[in-house]
Amino acid sequence: MNADDKIEQLIREIASKHGIAVARDDPILVLQTINHRLLQDSVAAQQAMLDQYKQELEGIGNRWGMDAREKAERVLNAALESSTELMTLLAQASAKAASAAIEDKMKVLMLWADAAAARAYRAAFLNLGAACLTVCAVVLVLLLR
C-alpha cells in the first residue's frame, strides 16, 4: 500500500468516524504524514543500530563458545525490550506534541469564529434597524401624500 492509498484511507476513516470532510491539503494530514515519517525514520535507524549490535555480539559469541553466545542473546533480548520501550515512549511523546499543537490551533480558530459571529450579529442587528427605518419612511411618505 503506497502513501497515497494510506492518505485516502485516513481521509475516509476521518470522514466515517467523525463526519468531517478532510481535503488532501488539510494541515491535519501534514501532521499525520510527519508523524508517520518520523516513526519510519526512527524504526530504520534503530533497526540499523540493532543489526550492527547483533553482528558484534555474534563475533564475540563465536570466539567464546556456547556460554558466551547464551549471554550475548540475553543482552540482545534486553536491548530489544528497551528499544521497544523507547519507541513506545517516543510515540507517546509525539502523540502528545501533536495533540497539543492541534489543540492550540483549534483554540485560535474558535476565537476567530467567535469574533466573526459577533461581527455578523452586529451587522444583522444594524440591518434590522435600517429596515425598520426604511419601513417607517415609506409609511410616512404614504401618509403624507
N, CA, C and O atoms as a GROMACS GRO file, in nm:
protein
  580
    1MET      N    1   0.086  -0.117   0.000
    1MET     CA    2   0.000   0.000   0.000
    1MET      C    3   0.090   0.124   0.000
    1MET      O    4   0.172   0.141   0.090
    2ASN      N    5   0.076   0.208  -0.100
    2ASN     CA    6   0.161   0.326  -0.109
    2ASN      C    7   0.106   0.440  -0.023
    2ASN      O    8  -0.001   0.428   0.037
    3ALA      N    9   0.181   0.552  -0.019
    3ALA     CA   10   0.146   0.665   0.068
    3ALA      C   11   0.013   0.727   0.028
    3ALA      O   12  -0.064   0.768   0.115
    4ASP      N   13  -0.015   0.736  -0.103
    4ASP     CA   14  -0.142   0.795  -0.147
    4ASP      C   15  -0.261   0.712  -0.100
    4ASP      O   16  -0.362   0.766  -0.056
    5ASP      N   17  -0.247   0.579  -0.108
    5ASP     CA   18  -0.356   0.492  -0.061
    5ASP      C   19  -0.377   0.508   0.089
    5ASP      O   20  -0.491   0.508   0.136
    6LYS      N   21  -0.267   0.521   0.164
    6LYS     CA   22  -0.279   0.538   0.309
    6LYS      C   23  -0.348   0.670   0.341
    6LYS      O   24  -0.431   0.675   0.432
    7ILE      N   25  -0.314   0.775   0.269
    7ILE     CA   26  -0.377   0.905   0.293
    7ILE      C   27  -0.525   0.899   0.260
    7ILE      O   28  -0.608   0.951   0.335
    8GLU      N   29  -0.558   0.835   0.149
    8GLU     CA   30  -0.700   0.821   0.111
    8GLU      C   31  -0.775   0.740   0.217
    8GLU      O   32  -0.888   0.772   0.253
    9GLN      N   33  -0.710   0.635   0.266
    9GLN     CA   34  -0.773   0.553   0.369
    9GLN      C   35  -0.793   0.636   0.497
    9GLN      O   36  -0.897   0.625   0.562
   10LEU      N   37  -0.696   0.718   0.532
   10LEU     CA   38  -0.708   0.804   0.650
   10LEU      C   39  -0.820   0.906   0.632
   10LEU      O   40  -0.896   0.932   0.726
   11ILE      N   41  -0.832   0.964   0.514
   11ILE     CA   42  -0.938   1.062   0.487
   11ILE      C   43  -1.075   0.994   0.502
   11ILE      O   44  -1.166   1.051   0.562
   12ARG      N   45  -1.088   0.873   0.449
   12ARG     CA   46  -1.215   0.801   0.461
   12ARG      C   47  -1.245   0.767   0.607
   12ARG      O   48  -1.359   0.776   0.652
   13GLU      N   49  -1.142   0.729   0.681
   13GLU     CA   50  -1.162   0.694   0.822
   13GLU      C   51  -1.206   0.815   0.902
   13GLU      O   52  -1.296   0.805   0.986
   14ILE      N   53  -1.144   0.931   0.879
   14ILE     CA   54  -1.183   1.053   0.948
   14ILE      C   55  -1.327   1.088   0.913
   14ILE      O   56  -1.405   1.127   1.001
   15ALA      N   57  -1.362   1.075   0.787
   15ALA     CA   58  -1.498   1.109   0.743
   15ALA      C   59  -1.599   1.014   0.806
   15ALA      O   60  -1.706   1.058   0.848
   16SER      N   61  -1.568   0.885   0.814
   16SER     CA   62  -1.665   0.789   0.866
   16SER      C   63  -1.677   0.798   1.018
   16SER      O   64  -1.787   0.786   1.072
   17LYS      N   65  -1.566   0.819   1.089
   17LYS     CA   66  -1.571   0.823   1.234
   17LYS      C   67  -1.622   0.956   1.288
   17LYS      O   68  -1.695   0.960   1.387
   18HIS      N   69  -1.582   1.065   1.223
   18HIS     CA   70  -1.610   1.197   1.279
   18HIS      C   71  -1.705   1.279   1.195
   18HIS      O   72  -1.749   1.385   1.240
   19GLY      N   73  -1.738   1.235   1.077
   19GLY     CA   74  -1.831   1.310   0.993
   19GLY      C   75  -1.771   1.440   0.942
   19GLY      O   76  -1.844   1.537   0.919
   20ILE      N   77  -1.642   1.443   0.925
   20ILE     CA   78  -1.572   1.564   0.880
   20ILE      C   79  -1.502   1.534   0.748
   20ILE      O   80  -1.430   1.434   0.735
   21ALA      N   81  -1.524   1.621   0.652
   21ALA     CA   82  -1.456   1.605   0.523
   21ALA      C   83  -1.320   1.672   0.534
   21ALA      O   84  -1.310   1.791   0.566
   22VAL      N   85  -1.215   1.596   0.506
   22VAL     CA   86  -1.078   1.647   0.515
   22VAL      C   87  -1.019   1.643   0.374
   22VAL      O   88  -1.022   1.540   0.307
   23ALA      N   89  -0.964   1.756   0.331
   23ALA     CA   90  -0.901   1.763   0.199
   23ALA      C   91  -0.758   1.711   0.208
   23ALA      O   92  -0.700   1.703   0.317
   24ARG      N   93  -0.701   1.677   0.093
   24ARG     CA   94  -0.563   1.627   0.090
   24ARG      C   95  -0.463   1.732   0.137
   24ARG      O   96  -0.354   1.698   0.182
   25ASP      N   97  -0.500   1.860   0.128
   25ASP     CA   98  -0.406   1.966   0.170
   25ASP      C   99  -0.437   2.016   0.310
   25ASP      O  100  -0.390   2.123   0.348
   26ASP      N  101  -0.514   1.942   0.388
   26ASP     CA  102  -0.551   1.982   0.523
   26ASP      C  103  -0.429   1.968   0.614
   26ASP      O  104  -0.354   1.871   0.601
   27PRO      N  105  -0.407   2.062   0.705
   27PRO     CA  106  -0.290   2.055   0.795
   27PRO      C  107  -0.286   1.931   0.882
   27PRO      O  108  -0.178   1.885   0.920
   28ILE      N  109  -0.400   1.876   0.914
   28ILE     CA  110  -0.402   1.757   0.997
   28ILE      C  111  -0.334   1.641   0.926
   28ILE      O  112  -0.269   1.558   0.990
   29LEU      N  113  -0.348   1.634   0.793
   29LEU     CA  114  -0.282   1.528   0.716
   29LEU      C  115  -0.132   1.553   0.710
   29LEU      O  116  -0.054   1.458   0.702
   30VAL      N  117  -0.093   1.678   0.713
   30VAL     CA  118   0.051   1.709   0.716
   30VAL      C  119   0.110   1.655   0.845
   30VAL      O  120   0.217   1.595   0.844
   31LEU      N  121   0.040   1.677   0.957
   31LEU     CA  122   0.088   1.626   1.085
   31LEU      C  123   0.095   1.473   1.084
   31LEU      O  124   0.190   1.414   1.136
   32GLN      N  125  -0.007   1.412   1.026
   32GLN     CA  126  -0.007   1.266   1.020
   32GLN      C  127   0.110   1.216   0.936
   32GLN      O  128   0.175   1.119   0.973
   33THR      N  129   0.136   1.282   0.825
   33THR     CA  130   0.247   1.243   0.737
   33THR      C  131   0.381   1.262   0.808
   33THR      O  132   0.470   1.177   0.797
   34ILE      N  133   0.395   1.372   0.881
   34ILE     CA  134   0.520   1.397   0.954
   34ILE      C  135   0.539   1.290   1.061
   34ILE      O  136   0.648   1.236   1.075
   35ASN      N  137   0.433   1.260   1.137
   35ASN     CA  138   0.443   1.158   1.241
   35ASN      C  139   0.478   1.022   1.180
   35ASN      O  140   0.562   0.949   1.234
   36HIS      N  141   0.414   0.989   1.069
   36HIS     CA  142   0.442   0.861   1.004
   36HIS      C  143   0.588   0.855   0.958
   36HIS      O  144   0.656   0.754   0.977
   37ARG      N  145   0.636   0.964   0.899
   37ARG     CA  146   0.774   0.969   0.851
   37ARG      C  147   0.873   0.960   0.966
   37ARG      O  148   0.973   0.889   0.955
   38LEU      N  149   0.846   1.031   1.077
   38LEU     CA  150   0.935   1.024   1.193
   38LEU      C  151   0.940   0.883   1.250
   38LEU      O  152   1.047   0.835   1.287
   39LEU      N  153   0.826   0.816   1.256
   39LEU     CA  154   0.824   0.678   1.305
   39LEU      C  155   0.903   0.586   1.213
   39LEU      O  156   0.976   0.499   1.260
   40GLN      N  157   0.889   0.603   1.081
   40GLN     CA  158   0.963   0.520   0.986
   40GLN      C  159   1.114   0.543   1.001
   40GLN      O  160   1.192   0.448   1.004
   41ASP      N  161   1.154   0.671   1.009
   41ASP     CA  162   1.296   0.702   1.024
   41ASP      C  163   1.352   0.645   1.153
   41ASP      O  164   1.463   0.592   1.156
   42SER      N  165   1.274   0.656   1.261
   42SER     CA  166   1.318   0.604   1.390
   42SER      C  167   1.333   0.453   1.386
   42SER      O  168   1.431   0.399   1.436
   43VAL      N  169   1.236   0.385   1.326
   43VAL     CA  170   1.243   0.240   1.316
   43VAL      C  171   1.364   0.197   1.234
   43VAL      O  172   1.435   0.104   1.271
   44ALA      N  173   1.387   0.265   1.123
   44ALA     CA  174   1.500   0.229   1.036
   44ALA      C  175   1.633   0.251   1.109
   44ALA      O  176   1.723   0.167   1.101
   45ALA      N  177   1.646   0.363   1.178
   45ALA     CA  178   1.770   0.392   1.249
   45ALA      C  179   1.792   0.291   1.362
   45ALA      O  180   1.904   0.242   1.380
   46GLN      N  181   1.687   0.261   1.436
   46GLN     CA  182   1.702   0.165   1.544
   46GLN      C  183   1.729   0.025   1.490
   46GLN      O  184   1.805  -0.051   1.551
   47GLN      N  185   1.669  -0.009   1.378
   47GLN     CA  186   1.695  -0.139   1.319
   47GLN      C  187   1.840  -0.150   1.273
   47GLN      O  188   1.904  -0.254   1.290
   48ALA      N  189   1.893  -0.043   1.215
   48ALA     CA  190   2.033  -0.043   1.172
   48ALA      C  191   2.126  -0.059   1.293
   48ALA      O  192   2.224  -0.133   1.288
   49MET      N  193   2.093   0.013   1.401
   49MET     CA  194   2.175   0.002   1.522
   49MET      C  195   2.165  -0.139   1.580
   49MET      O  196   2.266  -0.195   1.624
   50LEU      N  197   2.046  -0.195   1.582
   50LEU     CA  198   2.031  -0.331   1.632
   50LEU      C  199   2.104  -0.433   1.546
   50LEU      O  200   2.162  -0.528   1.598
   51ASP      N  201   2.102  -0.414   1.415
   51ASP     CA  202   2.175  -0.505   1.325
   51ASP      C  203   2.325  -0.500   1.351
   51ASP      O  204   2.392  -0.603   1.356
   52GLN      N  205   2.378  -0.378   1.368
   52GLN     CA  206   2.521  -0.364   1.395
   52GLN      C  207   2.557  -0.429   1.529
   52GLN      O  208   2.658  -0.499   1.541
   53TYR      N  209   2.473  -0.404   1.628
   53TYR     CA  210   2.496  -0.461   1.761
   53TYR      C  211   2.490  -0.614   1.756
   53TYR      O  212   2.569  -0.682   1.822
   54LYS      N  213   2.398  -0.666   1.679
   54LYS     CA  214   2.384  -0.812   1.667
   54LYS      C  215   2.509  -0.874   1.604
   54LYS      O  216   2.554  -0.980   1.647
   55GLN      N  217   2.565  -0.809   1.502
   55GLN     CA  218   2.686  -0.861   1.438
   55GLN      C  219   2.803  -0.866   1.536
   55GLN      O  220   2.879  -0.963   1.539
   56GLU      N  221   2.817  -0.761   1.616
   56GLU     CA  222   2.926  -0.759   1.715
   56GLU      C  223   2.908  -0.872   1.817
   56GLU      O  224   3.004  -0.939   1.855
   57LEU      N  225   2.785  -0.890   1.860
   57LEU     CA  226   2.760  -0.996   1.958
   57LEU      C  227   2.784  -1.135   1.900
   57LEU      O  228   2.832  -1.224   1.970
   58GLU      N  229   2.753  -1.155   1.772
   58GLU     CA  230   2.778  -1.285   1.710
   58GLU      C  231   2.928  -1.313   1.702
   58GLU      O  232   2.971  -1.427   1.721
   59GLY      N  233   3.009  -1.209   1.673
   59GLY     CA  234   3.155  -1.228   1.670
   59GLY      C  235   3.209  -1.270   1.806
   59GLY      O  236   3.293  -1.360   1.814
   60ILE      N  237   3.161  -1.207   1.911
   60ILE     CA  238   3.204  -1.244   2.046
   60ILE      C  239   3.159  -1.386   2.078
   60ILE      O  240   3.232  -1.465   2.138
   61GLY      N  241   3.036  -1.415   2.037
   61GLY     CA  242   2.981  -1.549   2.065
   61GLY      C  243   3.062  -1.659   1.999
   61GLY      O  244   3.083  -1.765   2.058
   62ASN      N  245   3.109  -1.634   1.876
   62ASN     CA  246   3.190  -1.736   1.807
   62ASN      C  247   3.323  -1.757   1.877
   62ASN      O  248   3.372  -1.870   1.881
   63ARG      N  249   3.382  -1.652   1.931
   63ARG     CA  250   3.512  -1.664   1.997
   63ARG      C  251   3.501  -1.728   2.134
   63ARG      O  252   3.590  -1.803   2.173
   64TRP      N  253   3.399  -1.703   2.205
   64TRP     CA  254   3.390  -1.750   2.344
   64TRP      C  255   3.314  -1.881   2.358
   64TRP      O  256   3.318  -1.945   2.464
   65GLY      N  257   3.248  -1.920   2.255
   65GLY     CA  258   3.181  -2.050   2.263
   65GLY      C  259   3.036  -2.039   2.307
   65GLY      O  260   2.977  -1.931   2.307
   66MET      N  261   2.983  -2.151   2.345
   66MET     CA  262   2.840  -2.161   2.373
   66MET      C  263   2.797  -2.076   2.493
   66MET      O  264   2.690  -2.016   2.488
   67ASP      N  265   2.875  -2.070   2.598
   67ASP     CA  266   2.838  -1.991   2.716
   67ASP      C  267   2.830  -1.843   2.682
   67ASP      O  268   2.736  -1.774   2.723
   68ALA      N  269   2.927  -1.794   2.609
   68ALA     CA  270   2.928  -1.652   2.571
   68ALA      C  271   2.811  -1.622   2.478
   68ALA      O  272   2.753  -1.514   2.485
   69ARG      N  273   2.776  -1.716   2.391
   69ARG     CA  274   2.664  -1.696   2.298
   69ARG      C  275   2.533  -1.682   2.376
   69ARG      O  276   2.452  -1.595   2.342
   70GLU      N  277   2.511  -1.762   2.477
   70GLU     CA  278   2.390  -1.752   2.557
   70GLU      C  279   2.382  -1.617   2.629
   70GLU      O  280   2.275  -1.555   2.635
   71LYS      N  281   2.494  -1.571   2.681
   71LYS     CA  282   2.496  -1.440   2.748
   71LYS      C  283   2.468  -1.327   2.648
   71LYS      O  284   2.396  -1.232   2.680
   72ALA      N  285   2.523  -1.338   2.528
   72ALA     CA  286   2.501  -1.235   2.427
   72ALA      C  287   2.354  -1.230   2.385
   72ALA      O  288   2.301  -1.122   2.362
   73GLU      N  289   2.290  -1.344   2.375
   73GLU     CA  290   2.149  -1.346   2.339
   73GLU      C  291   2.064  -1.280   2.447
   73GLU      O  292   1.968  -1.211   2.416
   74ARG      N  293   2.099  -1.302   2.573
   74ARG     CA  294   2.027  -1.236   2.682
   74ARG      C  295   2.043  -1.084   2.673
   74ARG      O  296   1.947  -1.010   2.696
   75VAL      N  297   2.164  -1.039   2.641
   75VAL     CA  298   2.187  -0.895   2.627
   75VAL      C  299   2.108  -0.839   2.509
   75VAL      O  300   2.050  -0.730   2.518
   76LEU      N  301   2.105  -0.912   2.400
   76LEU     CA  302   2.030  -0.868   2.281
   76LEU      C  303   1.881  -0.858   2.312
   76LEU      O  304   1.816  -0.762   2.272
   77ASN      N  305   1.828  -0.956   2.383
   77ASN     CA  306   1.686  -0.950   2.419
   77ASN      C  307   1.656  -0.829   2.507
   77ASN      O  308   1.553  -0.764   2.492
   78ALA      N  309   1.746  -0.800   2.599
   78ALA     CA  310   1.727  -0.683   2.684
   78ALA      C  311   1.731  -0.554   2.602
   78ALA      O  312   1.654  -0.461   2.625
   79ALA      N  313   1.824  -0.551   2.504
   79ALA     CA  314   1.832  -0.433   2.417
   79ALA      C  315   1.706  -0.417   2.333
   79ALA      O  316   1.658  -0.306   2.313
   80LEU      N  317   1.652  -0.528   2.284
   80LEU     CA  318   1.528  -0.523   2.206
   80LEU      C  319   1.412  -0.474   2.292
   80LEU      O  320   1.331  -0.393   2.246
   81GLU      N  321   1.404  -0.522   2.415
   81GLU     CA  322   1.297  -0.477   2.505
   81GLU      C  323   1.310  -0.329   2.536
   81GLU      O  324   1.210  -0.256   2.535
   82SER      N  325   1.432  -0.284   2.563
   82SER     CA  326   1.450  -0.142   2.595
   82SER      C  327   1.424  -0.054   2.472
   82SER      O  328   1.371   0.056   2.486
   83SER      N  329   1.460  -0.101   2.354
   83SER     CA  330   1.432  -0.021   2.234
   83SER      C  331   1.282  -0.017   2.207
   83SER      O  332   1.230   0.084   2.158
   84THR      N  333   1.211  -0.126   2.238
   84THR     CA  334   1.065  -0.126   2.224
   84THR      C  335   1.004  -0.025   2.322
   84THR      O  336   0.914   0.050   2.286
   85GLU      N  337   1.054  -0.025   2.444
   85GLU     CA  338   1.005   0.072   2.542
   85GLU      C  339   1.036   0.215   2.497
   85GLU      O  340   0.953   0.304   2.512
   86LEU      N  341   1.155   0.235   2.442
   86LEU     CA  342   1.193   0.367   2.393
   86LEU      C  343   1.104   0.410   2.277
   86LEU      O  344   1.061   0.525   2.271
   87MET      N  345   1.076   0.318   2.185
   87MET     CA  346   0.987   0.352   2.073
   87MET      C  347   0.848   0.388   2.125
   87MET      O  348   0.784   0.479   2.073
   88THR      N  349   0.801   0.316   2.226
   88THR     CA  350   0.670   0.346   2.284
   88THR      C  351   0.670   0.485   2.346
   88THR      O  352   0.577   0.563   2.328
   89LEU      N  353   0.776   0.515   2.420
   89LEU     CA  354   0.786   0.648   2.482
   89LEU      C  355   0.793   0.758   2.377
   89LEU      O  356   0.731   0.863   2.391
   90LEU      N  357   0.870   0.733   2.270
   90LEU     CA  358   0.880   0.833   2.163
   90LEU      C  359   0.746   0.852   2.092
   90LEU      O  360   0.709   0.964   2.058
   91ALA      N  361   0.675   0.744   2.070
   91ALA     CA  362   0.544   0.754   2.005
   91ALA      C  363   0.446   0.830   2.093
   91ALA      O  364   0.368   0.912   2.044
   92GLN      N  365   0.449   0.804   2.224
   92GLN     CA  366   0.362   0.877   2.315
   92GLN      C  367   0.397   1.025   2.319
   92GLN      O  368   0.308   1.110   2.320
   93ALA      N  369   0.525   1.056   2.322
   93ALA     CA  370   0.567   1.197   2.323
   93ALA      C  371   0.526   1.267   2.194
   93ALA      O  372   0.481   1.381   2.198
   94SER      N  373   0.540   1.198   2.081
   94SER     CA  374   0.500   1.257   1.953
   94SER      C  375   0.349   1.279   1.950
   94SER      O  376   0.303   1.383   1.901
   95ALA      N  377   0.274   1.185   2.000
   95ALA     CA  378   0.128   1.199   2.002
   95ALA      C  379   0.086   1.315   2.091
   95ALA      O  380  -0.004   1.391   2.056
   96LYS      N  381   0.151   1.329   2.208
   96LYS     CA  382   0.118   1.440   2.297
   96LYS      C  383   0.151   1.574   2.232
   96LYS      O  384   0.074   1.669   2.243
   97ALA      N  385   0.266   1.580   2.166
   97ALA     CA  386   0.305   1.706   2.100
   97ALA      C  387   0.207   1.741   1.988
   97ALA      O  388   0.167   1.857   1.974
   98ALA      N  389   0.169   1.642   1.910
   98ALA     CA  390   0.074   1.666   1.801
   98ALA      C  391  -0.061   1.708   1.857
   98ALA      O  392  -0.126   1.798   1.804
   99SER      N  393  -0.104   1.644   1.964
   99SER     CA  394  -0.232   1.677   2.027
   99SER      C  395  -0.230   1.820   2.081
   99SER      O  396  -0.327   1.894   2.065
  100ALA      N  397  -0.121   1.859   2.143
  100ALA     CA  398  -0.110   1.996   2.195
  100ALA      C  399  -0.112   2.098   2.082
  100ALA      O  400  -0.175   2.202   2.093
  101ALA      N  401  -0.043   2.067   1.973
  101ALA     CA  402  -0.040   2.160   1.860
  101ALA      C  403  -0.179   2.175   1.799
  101ALA      O  404  -0.221   2.285   1.764
  102ILE      N  405  -0.250   2.063   1.786
  102ILE     CA  406  -0.385   2.068   1.730
  102ILE      C  407  -0.478   2.144   1.823
  102ILE      O  408  -0.560   2.224   1.777
  103GLU      N  409  -0.464   2.120   1.952
  103GLU     CA  410  -0.549   2.190   2.049
  103GLU      C  411  -0.525   2.340   2.045
  103GLU      O  412  -0.620   2.419   2.048
  104ASP      N  413  -0.399   2.381   2.037
  104ASP     CA  414  -0.368   2.524   2.028
  104ASP      C  415  -0.427   2.586   1.902
  104ASP      O  416  -0.484   2.695   1.906
  105LYS      N  417  -0.414   2.516   1.791
  105LYS     CA  418  -0.469   2.567   1.664
  105LYS      C  419  -0.621   2.577   1.671
  105LYS      O  420  -0.679   2.674   1.623
  106MET      N  421  -0.684   2.478   1.731
  106MET     CA  422  -0.830   2.479   1.742
  106MET      C  423  -0.876   2.594   1.832
  106MET      O  424  -0.980   2.655   1.805
  107LYS      N  425  -0.802   2.625   1.939
  107LYS     CA  426  -0.839   2.737   2.025
  107LYS      C  427  -0.835   2.868   1.948
  107LYS      O  428  -0.925   2.951   1.960
  108VAL      N  429  -0.730   2.885   1.868
  108VAL     CA  430  -0.718   3.006   1.787
  108VAL      C  431  -0.834   3.015   1.688
  108VAL      O  432  -0.893   3.121   1.671
  109LEU      N  433  -0.866   2.904   1.623
  109LEU     CA  434  -0.975   2.903   1.525
  109LEU      C  435  -1.109   2.931   1.592
  109LEU      O  436  -1.193   2.999   1.534
  110MET      N  437  -1.130   2.879   1.711
  110MET     CA  438  -1.256   2.903   1.781
  110MET      C  439  -1.268   3.051   1.821
  110MET      O  440  -1.376   3.108   1.813
  111LEU      N  441  -1.159   3.112   1.864
  111LEU     CA  442  -1.162   3.255   1.898
  111LEU      C  443  -1.196   3.337   1.773
  111LEU      O  444  -1.273   3.433   1.780
  112TRP      N  445  -1.136   3.300   1.661
  112TRP     CA  446  -1.163   3.371   1.536
  112TRP      C  447  -1.309   3.355   1.497
  112TRP      O  448  -1.374   3.451   1.455
  113ALA      N  449  -1.362   3.234   1.510
  113ALA     CA  450  -1.502   3.208   1.474
  113ALA      C  451  -1.597   3.285   1.566
  113ALA      O  452  -1.698   3.337   1.520
  114ASP      N  453  -1.564   3.293   1.695
  114ASP     CA  454  -1.647   3.370   1.788
  114ASP      C  455  -1.650   3.517   1.749
  114ASP      O  456  -1.755   3.581   1.752
  115ALA      N  457  -1.534   3.571   1.714
  115ALA     CA  458  -1.528   3.712   1.674
  115ALA      C  459  -1.607   3.736   1.546
  115ALA      O  460  -1.677   3.837   1.534
  116ALA      N  461  -1.597   3.644   1.451
  116ALA     CA  462  -1.671   3.659   1.325
  116ALA      C  463  -1.822   3.651   1.350
  116ALA      O  464  -1.898   3.726   1.289
  117ALA      N  465  -1.864   3.563   1.439
  117ALA     CA  466  -2.007   3.552   1.470
  117ALA      C  467  -2.058   3.679   1.538
  117ALA      O  468  -2.169   3.724   1.510
  118ALA      N  469  -1.977   3.737   1.625
  118ALA     CA  470  -2.017   3.862   1.691
  118ALA      C  471  -2.031   3.975   1.589
  118ALA      O  472  -2.124   4.055   1.597
  119ARG      N  473  -1.939   3.981   1.493
  119ARG     CA  474  -1.948   4.084   1.390
  119ARG      C  475  -2.072   4.063   1.303
  119ARG      O  476  -2.139   4.159   1.266
  120ALA      N  477  -2.102   3.939   1.271
  120ALA     CA  478  -2.220   3.908   1.190
  120ALA      C  479  -2.348   3.945   1.265
  120ALA      O  480  -2.443   3.995   1.206
  121TYR      N  481  -2.351   3.919   1.395
  121TYR     CA  482  -2.468   3.954   1.476
  121TYR      C  483  -2.489   4.105   1.477
  121TYR      O  484  -2.601   4.153   1.461
  122ARG      N  485  -2.380   4.181   1.495
  122ARG     CA  486  -2.391   4.327   1.494
  122ARG      C  487  -2.440   4.378   1.359
  122ARG      O  488  -2.523   4.469   1.351
  123ALA      N  489  -2.387   4.319   1.251
  123ALA     CA  490  -2.428   4.361   1.117
  123ALA      C  491  -2.576   4.330   1.094
  123ALA      O  492  -2.647   4.411   1.036
  124ALA      N  493  -2.622   4.214   1.139
  124ALA     CA  494  -2.763   4.178   1.123
  124ALA      C  495  -2.852   4.272   1.203
  124ALA      O  496  -2.958   4.313   1.156
  125PHE      N  497  -2.809   4.307   1.322
  125PHE     CA  498  -2.887   4.398   1.406
  125PHE      C  499  -2.895   4.536   1.341
  125PHE      O  500  -3.001   4.598   1.342
  126LEU      N  501  -2.784   4.585   1.284
  126LEU     CA  502  -2.784   4.714   1.215
  126LEU      C  503  -2.872   4.708   1.091
  126LEU      O  504  -2.944   4.804   1.062
  127ASN      N  505  -2.868   4.598   1.018
  127ASN     CA  506  -2.956   4.582   0.901
  127ASN      C  507  -3.102   4.581   0.941
  127ASN      O  508  -3.185   4.637   0.869
  128LEU      N  509  -3.136   4.520   1.053
  128LEU     CA  510  -3.273   4.519   1.102
  128LEU      C  511  -3.317   4.661   1.136
  128LEU      O  512  -3.429   4.700   1.105
  129GLY      N  513  -3.230   4.736   1.200
  129GLY     CA  514  -3.261   4.876   1.233
  129GLY      C  515  -3.281   4.959   1.107
  129GLY      O  516  -3.373   5.040   1.100
  130ALA      N  517  -3.194   4.938   1.009
  130ALA     CA  518  -3.208   5.012   0.884
  130ALA      C  519  -3.338   4.975   0.813
  130ALA      O  520  -3.403   5.062   0.755
  131ALA      N  521  -3.376   4.848   0.817
  131ALA     CA  522  -3.501   4.806   0.755
  131ALA      C  523  -3.621   4.870   0.824
  131ALA      O  524  -3.716   4.912   0.758
  132CYS      N  525  -3.617   4.878   0.957
  132CYS     CA  526  -3.726   4.943   1.031
  132CYS      C  527  -3.737   5.090   0.994
  132CYS      O  528  -3.846   5.143   0.974
  133LEU      N  529  -3.621   5.156   0.984
  133LEU     CA  530  -3.622   5.297   0.945
  133LEU      C  531  -3.678   5.313   0.805
  133LEU      O  532  -3.751   5.408   0.778
  134THR      N  533  -3.644   5.222   0.716
  134THR     CA  534  -3.695   5.229   0.579
  134THR      C  535  -3.847   5.211   0.577
  134THR      O  536  -3.916   5.283   0.505
  135VAL      N  537  -3.898   5.116   0.654
  135VAL     CA  538  -4.042   5.094   0.661
  135VAL      C  539  -4.112   5.217   0.717
  135VAL      O  540  -4.217   5.257   0.667
  136CYS      N  541  -4.054   5.277   0.820
  136CYS     CA  542  -4.113   5.399   0.879
  136CYS      C  543  -4.114   5.511   0.775
  136CYS      O  544  -4.212   5.585   0.764
  137ALA      N  545  -4.007   5.524   0.701
  137ALA     CA  546  -4.000   5.630   0.600
  137ALA      C  547  -4.104   5.608   0.491
  137ALA      O  548  -4.166   5.704   0.445
  138VAL      N  549  -4.124   5.483   0.450
  138VAL     CA  550  -4.225   5.452   0.349
  138VAL      C  551  -4.364   5.483   0.401
  138VAL      O  552  -4.446   5.537   0.328
  139VAL      N  553  -4.391   5.448   0.526
  139VAL     CA  554  -4.521   5.475   0.587
  139VAL      C  555  -4.545   5.626   0.593
  139VAL      O  556  -4.655   5.673   0.563
  140LEU      N  557  -4.443   5.702   0.631
  140LEU     CA  558  -4.456   5.849   0.639
  140LEU      C  559  -4.482   5.908   0.502
  140LEU      O  560  -4.566   5.998   0.487
  141VAL      N  561  -4.410   5.858   0.402
  141VAL     CA  562  -4.431   5.909   0.266
  141VAL      C  563  -4.573   5.878   0.219
  141VAL      O  564  -4.638   5.963   0.158
  142LEU      N  565  -4.620   5.759   0.248
  142LEU     CA  566  -4.756   5.722   0.206
  142LEU      C  567  -4.863   5.801   0.281
  142LEU      O  568  -4.967   5.834   0.224
  143LEU      N  569  -4.838   5.831   0.409
  143LEU     CA  570  -4.935   5.906   0.487
  143LEU      C  571  -4.937   6.054   0.447
  143LEU      O  572  -5.042   6.119   0.453
  144LEU      N  573  -4.825   6.107   0.409
  144LEU     CA  574  -4.814   6.248   0.373
  144LEU      C  575  -4.854   6.276   0.229
  144LEU      O  576  -4.856   6.393   0.191
  145ARG      N  577  -4.884   6.187   0.154
  145ARG     CA  578  -4.923   6.205   0.013
  145ARG      C  579  -5.056   6.260  -0.001
  145ARG      O  580  -5.103   6.281  -0.113
   0.00000   0.00000   0.00000
